[in-house]
């Protein structure tokens, strides 16, 4: 699975763990402590499972291993 793009709100990039691809969501929840998640209000409503994009990006680049090789066609 490829790296997801961040949501941008008030100049801050974040990802919603619940909207990550299934394998990424499971693995990142196992890797990070629950205290790493953020909760805040956005224009769309209350968000309770946000993660700073920089933290997601670090995890993806250095700790996430994809079970299948990725090929670009």
Secondary structure, DSSP 8 states (H G I E B T S, - for coil): ------EEETTEEEEEGGGS-HHHHHHHHHHS-GGG-EEEEETTEEEEEEEEHHHHHHHHHHT---SS-----
